[in-house]
Amino acid sequence: MTIQPSSILRTLVLAGLVLQPLAAAAQTPRPTAPAARAEAAVVTTHTPSEGDYRLGAGDKLRIEVYKEAQLSQALQVRPDGKITLPLVGDIAAAGHTPLELRDSITAALREYVTNPVVTVIVQEATANKIFVIGEVASPGEQVLQGPTTALQALAQAGGLKEFAKANDIHVLRKTGTGLTRTIKFDYKGALKGKVDPMPLQPGDTLVVP
């Protein structure tokens, strides 16, 4: 039997039409299962910044000035909120973060030191402390790393014990005259979101009978 050239040509054309899509599909890379899962679920985490903490009176600091041993000092923030350094004198510290204080010291030293490199280390944070006492899982002092409510402080203390009197929780706060003020905390209302959060202040004592 004699095969016509036109028949061979038609067969090759049809074969090419079938094979082209298959070849293209084979060349398209497919993500592996782990890679596909990684693309589908991207998890981000937030680490609290070292600049969150605000300095206050009583905080003990270590100021290091690179290659300037005479300027490096161990200091405590005074009641007026300032520290004193050689050459530059008084610098406001209270209310500022360690990074902000570092920048202030660096700017002040530029008049005396070429390209000063300053590090501020909080050795003991004594100013921004509160105390949670009474019927909680972990009573004791807490350092305020930022705005903190009474409900958050209780959570950090491990929550209330079984026989805690939730209706009698209160905050003891010293006033400017040296007297102590008692402020009732509506624990159940705070849990239900029915009352405004009670922000705590440095020196507060949260009492859970």
Protein Blocks (a to p, Z undefined) as FASTA:
>chain_A
ZZdfklmmmmmmmmmmmmmmmmmmmmpccddfklmmmmmmccddddddfklpccdehiac
ddddehilklpccddddfkopacdehjlpadfehpafklmmmmmmmmmmmmpghiadddd
dfbdfklgcddehjdfbgcddddfbdcdfklmmmmnopaafklcfklgccddddfkopac
dddddfklmmnopaccddddehiacddZZ
